[in-house]
């Protein structure tokens, strides 16, 4: 499991993020409590697959 830091999409603060499958990342922000899934930053250029 890859652990790294990402900007929170809600408040912009540095949030904890980790990848479970290399395709999406889970983000958890200590500042605002945001928790959710985002596309993996390495796949921003159109490689995102749905389904
Ligand atoms: Zn936040």
mmCIF file of the protein (N, C-alpha, C, O) and its ligand, coordinates in Angstrom:
data_MODEL
# 
_entry.id   MODEL 
# 
loop_
_entity.id 
_entity.type 
_entity.pdbx_number_of_molecules 
1 polymer     1 
2 non-polymer 1 
# 
_entity_poly.entity_id                      1 
_entity_poly.type                           'polypeptide(L)' 
_entity_poly.nstd_linkage                   no 
_entity_poly.nstd_monomer                   no 
_entity_poly.pdbx_seq_one_letter_code       
;(UNK)(UNK)(UNK)(UNK)(UNK)(UNK)(UNK)(UNK)(UNK)(UNK)(UNK)(UNK)(UNK)(UNK)(UNK)(UNK)
(UNK)(UNK)(UNK)(UNK)(UNK)(UNK)(UNK)(UNK)(UNK)(UNK)(UNK)(UNK)(UNK)(UNK)(UNK)(UNK)
(UNK)(UNK)(UNK)(UNK)(UNK)(UNK)(UNK)(UNK)(UNK)(UNK)(UNK)(UNK)(UNK)(UNK)(UNK)(UNK)
(UNK)(UNK)(UNK)
;
_entity_poly.pdbx_seq_one_letter_code_can   XXXXXXXXXXXXXXXXXXXXXXXXXXXXXXXXXXXXXXXXXXXXXXXXXXX 
_entity_poly.pdbx_strand_id                 A 
# 
loop_
_entity_poly_seq.entity_id 
_entity_poly_seq.num 
_entity_poly_seq.mon_id 
_entity_poly_seq.hetero 
1 1  UNK n 
1 2  UNK n 
1 3  UNK n 
1 4  UNK n 
1 5  UNK n 
1 6  UNK n 
1 7  UNK n 
1 8  UNK n 
1 9  UNK n 
1 10 UNK n 
1 11 UNK n 
1 12 UNK n 
1 13 UNK n 
1 14 UNK n 
1 15 UNK n 
1 16 UNK n 
1 17 UNK n 
1 18 UNK n 
1 19 UNK n 
1 20 UNK n 
1 21 UNK n 
1 22 UNK n 
1 23 UNK n 
1 24 UNK n 
1 25 UNK n 
1 26 UNK n 
1 27 UNK n 
1 28 UNK n 
1 29 UNK n 
1 30 UNK n 
1 31 UNK n 
1 32 UNK n 
1 33 UNK n 
1 34 UNK n 
1 35 UNK n 
1 36 UNK n 
1 37 UNK n 
1 38 UNK n 
1 39 UNK n 
1 40 UNK n 
1 41 UNK n 
1 42 UNK n 
1 43 UNK n 
1 44 UNK n 
1 45 UNK n 
1 46 UNK n 
1 47 UNK n 
1 48 UNK n 
1 49 UNK n 
1 50 UNK n 
1 51 UNK n 
# 
loop_
_struct_asym.id 
_struct_asym.entity_id 
A 1 
B 2 
# 
loop_
_chem_comp.id 
_chem_comp.type 
_chem_comp.mon_nstd_flag 
UNK 'L-peptide linking' . 
ZN  non-polymer         . 
# 
_pdbx_entity_nonpoly.entity_id   2 
_pdbx_entity_nonpoly.name        ? 
_pdbx_entity_nonpoly.comp_id     ZN 
# 
_pdbx_nonpoly_scheme.asym_id         B 
_pdbx_nonpoly_scheme.entity_id       2 
_pdbx_nonpoly_scheme.mon_id          ZN 
_pdbx_nonpoly_scheme.ndb_seq_num     1 
_pdbx_nonpoly_scheme.pdb_seq_num     101 
_pdbx_nonpoly_scheme.auth_seq_num    101 
_pdbx_nonpoly_scheme.pdb_mon_id      ZN 
_pdbx_nonpoly_scheme.auth_mon_id     ZN 
_pdbx_nonpoly_scheme.pdb_strand_id   A 
_pdbx_nonpoly_scheme.pdb_ins_code    . 
# 
loop_
_atom_site.group_PDB 
_atom_site.id 
_atom_site.type_symbol 
_atom_site.label_atom_id 
_atom_site.label_alt_id 
_atom_site.label_comp_id 
_atom_site.label_asym_id 
_atom_site.label_entity_id 
_atom_site.label_seq_id 
_atom_site.pdbx_PDB_ins_code 
_atom_site.Cartn_x 
_atom_site.Cartn_y 
_atom_site.Cartn_z 
_atom_site.occupancy 
_atom_site.B_iso_or_equiv 
_atom_site.pdbx_formal_charge 
_atom_site.auth_seq_id 
_atom_site.auth_comp_id 
_atom_site.auth_asym_id 
_atom_site.auth_atom_id 
_atom_site.pdbx_PDB_model_num 
ATOM   1   N  N  . UNK A 1 1  ? 0.845   -1.182 0.000   1.00 0.00 ? 1   UNK A N  1 
ATOM   2   C  CA . UNK A 1 1  ? 0.000   0.000  0.000   1.00 0.00 ? 1   UNK A CA 1 
ATOM   3   C  C  . UNK A 1 1  ? 0.892   1.248  0.000   1.00 0.00 ? 1   UNK A C  1 
ATOM   4   O  O  . UNK A 1 1  ? 1.792   1.383  0.829   1.00 0.00 ? 1   UNK A O  1 
ATOM   5   N  N  . UNK A 1 2  ? 0.627   2.143  -0.932  1.00 0.00 ? 2   UNK A N  1 
ATOM   6   C  CA . UNK A 1 2  ? 1.440   3.341  -1.060  1.00 0.00 ? 2   UNK A CA 1 
ATOM   7   C  C  . UNK A 1 2  ? 0.811   4.489  -0.267  1.00 0.00 ? 2   UNK A C  1 
ATOM   8   O  O  . UNK A 1 2  ? -0.347  4.853  -0.474  1.00 0.00 ? 2   UNK A O  1 
ATOM   9   N  N  . UNK A 1 3  ? 1.595   5.036  0.627   1.00 0.00 ? 3   UNK A N  1 
ATOM   10  C  CA . UNK A 1 3  ? 1.104   6.125  1.470   1.00 0.00 ? 3   UNK A CA 1 
ATOM   11  C  C  . UNK A 1 3  ? 1.784   7.411  1.038   1.00 0.00 ? 3   UNK A C  1 
ATOM   12  O  O  . UNK A 1 3  ? 3.005   7.439  0.885   1.00 0.00 ? 3   UNK A O  1 
ATOM   13  N  N  . UNK A 1 4  ? 1.027   8.465  0.840   1.00 0.00 ? 4   UNK A N  1 
ATOM   14  C  CA . UNK A 1 4  ? 1.620   9.743  0.476   1.00 0.00 ? 4   UNK A CA 1 
ATOM   15  C  C  . UNK A 1 4  ? 0.695   10.865 0.910   1.00 0.00 ? 4   UNK A C  1 
ATOM   16  O  O  . UNK A 1 4  ? -0.299  10.636 1.599   1.00 0.00 ? 4   UNK A O  1 
ATOM   17  N  N  . UNK A 1 5  ? 1.031   12.080 0.499   1.00 0.00 ? 5   UNK A N  1 
ATOM   18  C  CA . UNK A 1 5  ? 0.242   13.239 0.885   1.00 0.00 ? 5   UNK A CA 1 
ATOM   19  C  C  . UNK A 1 5  ? -0.384  13.859 -0.344  1.00 0.00 ? 5   UNK A C  1 
ATOM   20  O  O  . UNK A 1 5  ? 0.217   13.865 -1.418  1.00 0.00 ? 5   UNK A O  1 
ATOM   21  N  N  . UNK A 1 6  ? -1.601  14.387 -0.190  1.00 0.00 ? 6   UNK A N  1 
ATOM   22  C  CA . UNK A 1 6  ? -2.315  15.008 -1.290  1.00 0.00 ? 6   UNK A CA 1 
ATOM   23  C  C  . UNK A 1 6  ? -3.060  16.220 -0.762  1.00 0.00 ? 6   UNK A C  1 
ATOM   24  O  O  . UNK A 1 6  ? -3.364  16.295 0.429   1.00 0.00 ? 6   UNK A O  1 
ATOM   25  N  N  . UNK A 1 7  ? -3.355  17.169 -1.640  1.00 0.00 ? 7   UNK A N  1 
ATOM   26  C  CA . UNK A 1 7  ? -4.162  18.308 -1.218  1.00 0.00 ? 7   UNK A CA 1 
ATOM   27  C  C  . UNK A 1 7  ? -5.623  17.880 -1.076  1.00 0.00 ? 7   UNK A C  1 
ATOM   28  O  O  . UNK A 1 7  ? -6.164  17.189 -1.939  1.00 0.00 ? 7   UNK A O  1 
ATOM   29  N  N  . UNK A 1 8  ? -6.236  18.288 -0.006  1.00 0.00 ? 8   UNK A N  1 
ATOM   30  C  CA . UNK A 1 8  ? -7.651  17.990 0.216   1.00 0.00 ? 8   UNK A CA 1 
ATOM   31  C  C  . UNK A 1 8  ? -8.502  18.726 -0.817  1.00 0.00 ? 8   UNK A C  1 
ATOM   32  O  O  . UNK A 1 8  ? -8.347  19.935 -0.988  1.00 0.00 ? 8   UNK A O  1 
ATOM   33  N  N  . UNK A 1 9  ? -9.400  18.018 -1.508  1.00 0.00 ? 9   UNK A N  1 
ATOM   34  C  CA . UNK A 1 9  ? -10.236 18.667 -2.518  1.00 0.00 ? 9   UNK A CA 1 
ATOM   35  C  C  . UNK A 1 9  ? -11.265 19.619 -1.917  1.00 0.00 ? 9   UNK A C  1 
ATOM   36  O  O  . UNK A 1 9  ? -11.830 20.444 -2.636  1.00 0.00 ? 9   UNK A O  1 
ATOM   37  N  N  . UNK A 1 10 ? -11.512 19.522 -0.635  1.00 0.00 ? 10  UNK A N  1 
ATOM   38  C  CA . UNK A 1 10 ? -12.512 20.379 -0.009  1.00 0.00 ? 10  UNK A CA 1 
ATOM   39  C  C  . UNK A 1 10 ? -11.891 21.658 0.553   1.00 0.00 ? 10  UNK A C  1 
ATOM   40  O  O  . UNK A 1 10 ? -12.373 22.755 0.271   1.00 0.00 ? 10  UNK A O  1 
ATOM   41  N  N  . UNK A 1 11 ? -10.833 21.526 1.339   1.00 0.00 ? 11  UNK A N  1 
ATOM   42  C  CA . UNK A 1 11 ? -10.287 22.706 2.012   1.00 0.00 ? 11  UNK A CA 1 
ATOM   43  C  C  . UNK A 1 11 ? -8.888  23.064 1.511   1.00 0.00 ? 11  UNK A C  1 
ATOM   44  O  O  . UNK A 1 11 ? -8.381  24.136 1.842   1.00 0.00 ? 11  UNK A O  1 
ATOM   45  N  N  . UNK A 1 12 ? -8.254  22.199 0.728   1.00 0.00 ? 12  UNK A N  1 
ATOM   46  C  CA . UNK A 1 12 ? -6.956  22.519 0.154   1.00 0.00 ? 12  UNK A CA 1 
ATOM   47  C  C  . UNK A 1 12 ? -5.779  22.255 1.068   1.00 0.00 ? 12  UNK A C  1 
ATOM   48  O  O  . UNK A 1 12 ? -4.631  22.445 0.665   1.00 0.00 ? 12  UNK A O  1 
ATOM   49  N  N  . UNK A 1 13 ? -6.037  21.823 2.281   1.00 0.00 ? 13  UNK A N  1 
ATOM   50  C  CA . UNK A 1 13 ? -4.971  21.525 3.215   1.00 0.00 ? 13  UNK A CA 1 
ATOM   51  C  C  . UNK A 1 13 ? -4.293  20.208 2.825   1.00 0.00 ? 13  UNK A C  1 
ATOM   52  O  O  . UNK A 1 13 ? -4.850  19.418 2.063   1.00 0.00 ? 13  UNK A O  1 
ATOM   53  N  N  . UNK A 1 14 ? -3.081  19.978 3.357   1.00 0.00 ? 14  UNK A N  1 
ATOM   54  C  CA . UNK A 1 14 ? -2.404  18.716 3.089   1.00 0.00 ? 14  UNK A CA 1 
ATOM   55  C  C  . UNK A 1 14 ? -3.117  17.593 3.832   1.00 0.00 ? 14  UNK A C  1 
ATOM   56  O  O  . UNK A 1 14 ? -3.269  17.636 5.052   1.00 0.00 ? 14  UNK A O  1 
ATOM   57  N  N  . UNK A 1 15 ? -3.550  16.591 3.078   1.00 0.00 ? 15  UNK A N  1 
ATOM   58  C  CA . UNK A 1 15 ? -4.289  15.479 3.662   1.00 0.00 ? 15  UNK A CA 1 
ATOM   59  C  C  . UNK A 1 15 ? -3.520  14.183 3.446   1.00 0.00 ? 15  UNK A C  1 
ATOM   60  O  O  . UNK A 1 15 ? -2.695  14.071 2.539   1.00 0.00 ? 15  UNK A O  1 
ATOM   61  N  N  . UNK A 1 16 ? -3.809  13.213 4.298   1.00 0.00 ? 16  UNK A N  1 
ATOM   62  C  CA . UNK A 1 16 ? -3.240  11.882 4.121   1.00 0.00 ? 16  UNK A CA 1 
ATOM   63  C  C  . UNK A 1 16 ? -3.922  11.186 2.956   1.00 0.00 ? 16  UNK A C  1 
ATOM   64  O  O  . UNK A 1 16 ? -5.140  11.276 2.799   1.00 0.00 ? 16  UNK A O  1 
ATOM   65  N  N  . UNK A 1 17 ? -3.145  10.497 2.146   1.00 0.00 ? 17  UNK A N  1 
ATOM   66  C  CA . UNK A 1 17 ? -3.727  9.746  1.036   1.00 0.00 ? 17  UNK A CA 1 
ATOM   67  C  C  . UNK A 1 17 ? -2.966  8.439  0.889   1.00 0.00 ? 17  UNK A C  1 
ATOM   68  O  O  . UNK A 1 17 ? -1.764  8.370  1.149   1.00 0.00 ? 17  UNK A O  1 
ATOM   69  N  N  . UNK A 1 18 ? -3.673  7.418  0.473   1.00 0.00 ? 18  UNK A N  1 
ATOM   70  C  CA . UNK A 1 18 ? -3.001  6.146  0.216   1.00 0.00 ? 18  UNK A CA 1 
ATOM   71  C  C  . UNK A 1 18 ? -3.733  5.411  -0.874  1.00 0.00 ? 18  UNK A C  1 
ATOM   72  O  O  . UNK A 1 18 ? -4.938  5.571  -1.064  1.00 0.00 ? 18  UNK A O  1 
ATOM   73  N  N  . UNK A 1 19 ? -2.973  4.592  -1.594  1.00 0.00 ? 19  UNK A N  1 
ATOM   74  C  CA . UNK A 1 19 ? -3.533  3.861  -2.727  1.00 0.00 ? 19  UNK A CA 1 
ATOM   75  C  C  . UNK A 1 19 ? -3.716  2.406  -2.362  1.00 0.00 ? 19  UNK A C  1 
ATOM   76  O  O  . UNK A 1 19 ? -2.799  1.770  -1.842  1.00 0.00 ? 19  UNK A O  1 
ATOM   77  N  N  . UNK A 1 20 ? -4.886  1.880  -2.627  1.00 0.00 ? 20  UNK A N  1 
ATOM   78  C  CA . UNK A 1 20 ? -5.160  0.478  -2.330  1.00 0.00 ? 20  UNK A CA 1 
ATOM   79  C  C  . UNK A 1 20 ? -4.961  -0.409 -3.552  1.00 0.00 ? 20  UNK A C  1 
ATOM   80  O  O  . UNK A 1 20 ? -4.666  -1.597 -3.424  1.00 0.00 ? 20  UNK A O  1 
ATOM   81  N  N  . UNK A 1 21 ? -5.126  0.176  -4.740  1.00 0.00 ? 21  UNK A N  1 
ATOM   82  C  CA . UNK A 1 21 ? -5.095  -0.637 -5.955  1.00 0.00 ? 21  UNK A CA 1 
ATOM   83  C  C  . UNK A 1 21 ? -4.274  -0.006 -7.072  1.00 0.00 ? 21  UNK A C  1 
ATOM   84  O  O  . UNK A 1 21 ? -4.201  -0.574 -8.162  1.00 0.00 ? 21  UNK A O  1 
ATOM   85  N  N  . UNK A 1 22 ? -3.652  1.153  -6.839  1.00 0.00 ? 22  UNK A N  1 
ATOM   86  C  CA . UNK A 1 22 ? -2.856  1.817  -7.860  1.00 0.00 ? 22  UNK A CA 1 
ATOM   87  C  C  . UNK A 1 22 ? -3.679  2.597  -8.871  1.00 0.00 ? 22  UNK A C  1 
ATOM   88  O  O  . UNK A 1 22 ? -3.112  3.251  -9.746  1.00 0.00 ? 22  UNK A O  1 
ATOM   89  N  N  . UNK A 1 23 ? -4.996  2.544  -8.773  1.00 0.00 ? 23  UNK A N  1 
ATOM   90  C  CA . UNK A 1 23 ? -5.876  3.227  -9.721  1.00 0.00 ? 23  UNK A CA 1 
ATOM   91  C  C  . UNK A 1 23 ? -6.589  4.393  -9.047  1.00 0.00 ? 23  UNK A C  1 
ATOM   92  O  O  . UNK A 1 23 ? -6.819  5.433  -9.664  1.00 0.00 ? 23  UNK A O  1 
ATOM   93  N  N  . UNK A 1 24 ? -6.935  4.209  -7.783  1.00 0.00 ? 24  UNK A N  1 
ATOM   94  C  CA . UNK A 1 24 ? -7.581  5.277  -7.035  1.00 0.00 ? 24  UNK A CA 1 
ATOM   95  C  C  . UNK A 1 24 ? -6.874  5.447  -5.698  1.00 0.00 ? 24  UNK A C  1 
ATOM   96  O  O  . UNK A 1 24 ? -6.184  4.544  -5.224  1.00 0.00 ? 24  UNK A O  1 
ATOM   97  N  N  . UNK A 1 25 ? -7.056  6.617  -5.100  1.00 0.00 ? 25  UNK A N  1 
ATOM   98  C  CA . UNK A 1 25 ? -6.476  6.863  -3.784  1.00 0.00 ? 25  UNK A CA 1 
ATOM   99  C  C  . UNK A 1 25 ? -7.596  7.233  -2.813  1.00 0.00 ? 25  UNK A C  1 
ATOM   100 O  O  . UNK A 1 25 ? -8.593  7.848  -3.191  1.00 0.00 ? 25  UNK A O  1 
ATOM   101 N  N  . UNK A 1 26 ? -7.412  6.851  -1.585  1.00 0.00 ? 26  UNK A N  1 
ATOM   102 C  CA . UNK A 1 26 ? -8.319  7.292  -0.529  1.00 0.00 ? 26  UNK A CA 1 
ATOM   103 C  C  . UNK A 1 26 ? -7.665  8.479  0.165   1.00 0.00 ? 26  UNK A C  1 
ATOM   104 O  O  . UNK A 1 26 ? -6.469  8.456  0.455   1.00 0.00 ? 26  UNK A O  1 
ATOM   105 N  N  . UNK A 1 27 ? -8.455  9.513  0.427   1.00 0.00 ? 27  UNK A N  1 
ATOM   106 C  CA . UNK A 1 27 ? -7.958  10.728 1.051   1.00 0.00 ? 27  UNK A CA 1 
ATOM   107 C  C  . UNK A 1 27 ? -8.684  10.936 2.376   1.00 0.00 ? 27  UNK A C  1 
ATOM   108 O  O  . UNK A 1 27 ? -9.904  10.798 2.458   1.00 0.00 ? 27  UNK A O  1 
ATOM   109 N  N  . UNK A 1 28 ? -7.918  11.269 3.405   1.00 0.00 ? 28  UNK A N  1 
ATOM   110 C  CA . UNK A 1 28 ? -8.525  11.601 4.694   1.00 0.00 ? 28  UNK A CA 1 
ATOM   111 C  C  . UNK A 1 28 ? -7.870  12.872 5.204   1.00 0.00 ? 28  UNK A C  1 
ATOM   112 O  O  . UNK A 1 28 ? -6.657  12.914 5.411   1.00 0.00 ? 28  UNK A O  1 
ATOM   113 N  N  . UNK A 1 29 ? -8.669  13.903 5.407   1.00 0.00 ? 29  UNK A N  1 
ATOM   114 C  CA . UNK A 1 29 ? -8.169  15.212 5.814   1.00 0.00 ? 29  UNK A CA 1 
ATOM   115 C  C  . UNK A 1 29 ? -8.429  15.442 7.298   1.00 0.00 ? 29  UNK A C  1 
ATOM   116 O  O  . UNK A 1 29 ? -9.554  15.307 7.778   1.00 0.00 ? 29  UNK A O  1 
ATOM   117 N  N  . UNK A 1 30 ? -7.363  15.793 8.011   1.00 0.00 ? 30  UNK A N  1 
ATOM   118 C  CA . UNK A 1 30 ? -7.514  16.054 9.440   1.00 0.00 ? 30  UNK A CA 1 
ATOM   119 C  C  . UNK A 1 30 ? -8.151  17.409 9.702   1.00 0.00 ? 30  UNK A C  1 
ATOM   120 O  O  . UNK A 1 30 ? -8.759  17.622 10.751  1.00 0.00 ? 30  UNK A O  1 
ATOM   121 N  N  . UNK A 1 31 ? -8.012  18.325 8.749   1.00 0.00 ? 31  UNK A N  1 
ATOM   122 C  CA . UNK A 1 31 ? -8.504  19.682 8.954   1.00 0.00 ? 31  UNK A CA 1 
ATOM   123 C  C  . UNK A 1 31 ? -10.023 19.763 8.912   1.00 0.00 ? 31  UNK A C  1 
ATOM   124 O  O  . UNK A 1 31 ? -10.640 20.311 9.825   1.00 0.00 ? 31  UNK A O  1 
ATOM   125 N  N  . UNK A 1 32 ? -10.637 19.217 7.847   1.00 0.00 ? 32  UNK A N  1 
ATOM   126 C  CA . UNK A 1 32 ? -12.077 19.393 7.664   1.00 0.00 ? 32  UNK A CA 1 
ATOM   127 C  C  . UNK A 1 32 ? -12.846 18.082 7.783   1.00 0.00 ? 32  UNK A C  1 
ATOM   128 O  O  . UNK A 1 32 ? -14.076 18.076 7.764   1.00 0.00 ? 32  UNK A O  1 
ATOM   129 N  N  . UNK A 1 33 ? -12.125 16.979 7.905   1.00 0.00 ? 33  UNK A N  1 
ATOM   130 C  CA . UNK A 1 33 ? -12.806 15.706 8.072   1.00 0.00 ? 33  UNK A CA 1 
ATOM   131 C  C  . UNK A 1 33 ? -13.205 15.034 6.774   1.00 0.00 ? 33  UNK A C  1 
ATOM   132 O  O  . UNK A 1 33 ? -13.890 14.012 6.786   1.00 0.00 ? 33  UNK A O  1 
ATOM   133 N  N  . UNK A 1 34 ? -12.776 15.607 5.641   1.00 0.00 ? 34  UNK A N  1 
ATOM   134 C  CA . UNK A 1 34 ? -13.111 15.006 4.350   1.00 0.00 ? 34  UNK A CA 1 
ATOM   135 C  C  . UNK A 1 34 ? -12.532 13.603 4.241   1.00 0.00 ? 34  UNK A C  1 
ATOM   136 O  O  . UNK A 1 34 ? -11.398 13.352 4.649   1.00 0.00 ? 34  UNK A O  1 
ATOM   137 N  N  . UNK A 1 35 ? -13.321 12.697 3.687   1.00 0.00 ? 35  UNK A N  1 
ATOM   138 C  CA . UNK A 1 35 ? -12.831 11.358 3.422   1.00 0.00 ? 35  UNK A CA 1 
ATOM   139 C  C  . UNK A 1 35 ? -13.481 10.878 2.131   1.00 0.00 ? 35  UNK A C  1 
ATOM   140 O  O  . UNK A 1 35 ? -14.705 10.908 2.001   1.00 0.00 ? 35  UNK A O  1 
ATOM   141 N  N  . UNK A 1 36 ? -12.673 10.441 1.187   1.00 0.00 ? 36  UNK A N  1 
ATOM   142 C  CA . UNK A 1 36 ? -13.256 9.989  -0.069  1.00 0.00 ? 36  UNK A CA 1 
ATOM   143 C  C  . UNK A 1 36 ? -12.204 9.419  -1.002  1.00 0.00 ? 36  UNK A C  1 
ATOM   144 O  O  . UNK A 1 36 ? -11.028 9.318  -0.655  1.00 0.00 ? 36  UNK A O  1 
ATOM   145 N  N  . UNK A 1 37 ? -12.647 9.055  -2.177  1.00 0.00 ? 37  UNK A N  1 
ATOM   146 C  CA . UNK A 1 37 ? -11.775 8.458  -3.186  1.00 0.00 ? 37  UNK A CA 1 
ATOM   147 C  C  . UNK A 1 37 ? -11.531 9.440  -4.313  1.00 0.00 ? 37  UNK A C  1 
ATOM   148 O  O  . UNK A 1 37 ? -12.420 10.198 -4.700  1.00 0.00 ? 37  UNK A O  1 
ATOM   149 N  N  . UNK A 1 38 ? -10.306 9.418  -4.838  1.00 0.00 ? 38  UNK A N  1 
ATOM   150 C  CA . UNK A 1 38 ? -9.940  10.237 -5.980  1.00 0.00 ? 38  UNK A CA 1 
ATOM   151 C  C  . UNK A 1 38 ? -9.178  9.365  -6.970  1.00 0.00 ? 38  UNK A C  1 
ATOM   152 O  O  . UNK A 1 38 ? -8.598  8.351  -6.581  1.00 0.00 ? 38  UNK A O  1 
ATOM   153 N  N  . UNK A 1 39 ? -9.173  9.749  -8.258  1.00 0.00 ? 39  UNK A N  1 
ATOM   154 C  CA . UNK A 1 39 ? -8.308  9.048  -9.205  1.00 0.00 ? 39  UNK A CA 1 
ATOM   155 C  C  . UNK A 1 39 ? -6.852  9.193  -8.779  1.00 0.00 ? 39  UNK A C  1 
ATOM   156 O  O  . UNK A 1 39 ? -6.456  10.228 -8.244  1.00 0.00 ? 39  UNK A O  1 
ATOM   157 N  N  . UNK A 1 40 ? -6.068  8.170  -9.013  1.00 0.00 ? 40  UNK A N  1 
ATOM   158 C  CA . UNK A 1 40 ? -4.652  8.222  -8.662  1.00 0.00 ? 40  UNK A CA 1 
ATOM   159 C  C  . UNK A 1 40 ? -3.958  9.336  -9.429  1.00 0.00 ? 40  UNK A C  1 
ATOM   160 O  O  . UNK A 1 40 ? -4.137  9.444  -10.642 1.00 0.00 ? 40  UNK A O  1 
ATOM   161 N  N  . UNK A 1 41 ? -3.163  10.176 -8.749  1.00 0.00 ? 41  UNK A N  1 
ATOM   162 C  CA . UNK A 1 41 ? -2.506  11.306 -9.437  1.00 0.00 ? 41  UNK A CA 1 
ATOM   163 C  C  . UNK A 1 41 ? -1.640  10.899 -10.613 1.00 0.00 ? 41  UNK A C  1 
ATOM   164 O  O  . UNK A 1 41 ? -1.447  11.697 -11.530 1.00 0.00 ? 41  UNK A O  1 
ATOM   165 N  N  . UNK A 1 42 ? -1.117  9.696  -10.618 1.00 0.00 ? 42  UNK A N  1 
ATOM   166 C  CA . UNK A 1 42 ? -0.285  9.234  -11.736 1.00 0.00 ? 42  UNK A CA 1 
ATOM   167 C  C  . UNK A 1 42 ? -1.106  8.947  -12.988 1.00 0.00 ? 42  UNK A C  1 
ATOM   168 O  O  . UNK A 1 42 ? -0.547  8.769  -14.070 1.00 0.00 ? 42  UNK A O  1 
ATOM   169 N  N  . UNK A 1 43 ? -2.433  8.901  -12.847 1.00 0.00 ? 43  UNK A N  1 
ATOM   170 C  CA . UNK A 1 43 ? -3.294  8.524  -13.965 1.00 0.00 ? 43  UNK A CA 1 
ATOM   171 C  C  . UNK A 1 43 ? -4.134  9.701  -14.473 1.00 0.00 ? 43  UNK A C  1 
ATOM   172 O  O  . UNK A 1 43 ? -5.153  9.505  -15.136 1.00 0.00 ? 43  UNK A O  1 
ATOM   173 N  N  . UNK A 1 44 ? -3.700  10.912 -14.159 1.00 0.00 ? 44  UNK A N  1 
ATOM   174 C  CA . UNK A 1 44 ? -4.479  12.093 -14.512 1.00 0.00 ? 44  UNK A CA 1 
ATOM   175 C  C  . UNK A 1 44 ? -4.649  12.274 -16.019 1.00 0.00 ? 44  UNK A C  1 
ATOM   176 O  O  . UNK A 1 44 ? -5.641  12.856 -16.459 1.00 0.00 ? 44  UNK A O  1 
ATOM   177 N  N  . UNK A 1 45 ? -3.712  11.792 -16.804 1.00 0.00 ? 45  UNK A N  1 
ATOM   178 C  CA . UNK A 1 45 ? -3.728  12.092 -18.233 1.00 0.00 ? 45  UNK A CA 1 
ATOM   179 C  C  . UNK A 1 45 ? -4.576  11.113 -19.036 1.00 0.00 ? 45  UNK A C  1 
ATOM   180 O  O  . UNK A 1 45 ? -4.128  10.599 -20.061 1.00 0.00 ? 45  UNK A O  1 
ATOM   181 N  N  . UNK A 1 46 ? -5.777  10.856 -18.586 1.00 0.00 ? 46  UNK A N  1 
ATOM   182 C  CA . UNK A 1 46 ? -6.725  10.123 -19.420 1.00 0.00 ? 46  UNK A CA 1 
ATOM   183 C  C  . UNK A 1 46 ? -6.697  8.617  -19.259 1.00 0.00 ? 46  UNK A C  1 
ATOM   184 O  O  . UNK A 1 46 ? -7.447  7.919  -19.942 1.00 0.00 ? 46  UNK A O  1 
ATOM   185 N  N  . UNK A 1 47 ? -5.862  8.095  -18.383 1.00 0.00 ? 47  UNK A N  1 
ATOM   186 C  CA . UNK A 1 47 ? -5.754  6.652  -18.239 1.00 0.00 ? 47  UNK A CA 1 
ATOM   187 C  C  . UNK A 1 47 ? -6.780  6.109  -17.246 1.00 0.00 ? 47  UNK A C  1 
ATOM   188 O  O  . UNK A 1 47 ? -6.817  4.908  -16.980 1.00 0.00 ? 47  UNK A O  1 
ATOM   189 N  N  . UNK A 1 48 ? -7.597  6.982  -16.708 1.00 0.00 ? 48  UNK A N  1 
ATOM   190 C  CA . UNK A 1 48 ? -8.597  6.602  -15.704 1.00 0.00 ? 48  UNK A CA 1 
ATOM   191 C  C  . UNK A 1 48 ? -9.651  5.689  -16.322 1.00 0.00 ? 48  UNK A C  1 
ATOM   192 O  O  . UNK A 1 48 ? -10.317 6.071  -17.284 1.00 0.00 ? 48  UNK A O  1 
ATOM   193 N  N  . UNK A 1 49 ? -9.798  4.532  -15.795 1.00 0.00 ? 49  UNK A N  1 
ATOM   194 C  CA . UNK A 1 49 ? -10.790 3.583  -16.302 1.00 0.00 ? 49  UNK A CA 1 
ATOM   195 C  C  . UNK A 1 49 ? -11.975 3.506  -15.352 1.00 0.00 ? 49  UNK A C  1 
ATOM   196 O  O  . UNK A 1 49 ? -11.806 3.481  -14.133 1.00 0.00 ? 49  UNK A O  1 
ATOM   197 N  N  . UNK A 1 50 ? -13.152 3.469  -15.910 1.00 0.00 ? 50  UNK A N  1 
ATOM   198 C  CA . UNK A 1 50 ? -14.372 3.353  -15.107 1.00 0.00 ? 50  UNK A CA 1 
ATOM   199 C  C  . UNK A 1 50 ? -14.895 1.929  -15.193 1.00 0.00 ? 50  UNK A C  1 
ATOM   200 O  O  . UNK A 1 50 ? -14.986 1.365  -16.283 1.00 0.00 ? 50  UNK A O  1 
ATOM   201 N  N  . UNK A 1 51 ? -15.231 1.357  -14.077 1.00 0.00 ? 51  UNK A N  1 
ATOM   202 C  CA . UNK A 1 51 ? -15.841 0.035  -14.063 1.00 0.00 ? 51  UNK A CA 1 
ATOM   203 C  C  . UNK A 1 51 ? -14.862 -1.008 -14.006 1.00 0.00 ? 51  UNK A C  1 
ATOM   204 O  O  . UNK A 1 51 ? -15.215 -2.187 -13.988 1.00 0.00 ? 51  UNK A O  1 
HETATM 205 ZN ZN . ZN  B 2 .  ? -9.876  19.156 4.109   1.00 0.00 ? 101 ZN  A ZN 1 
# 
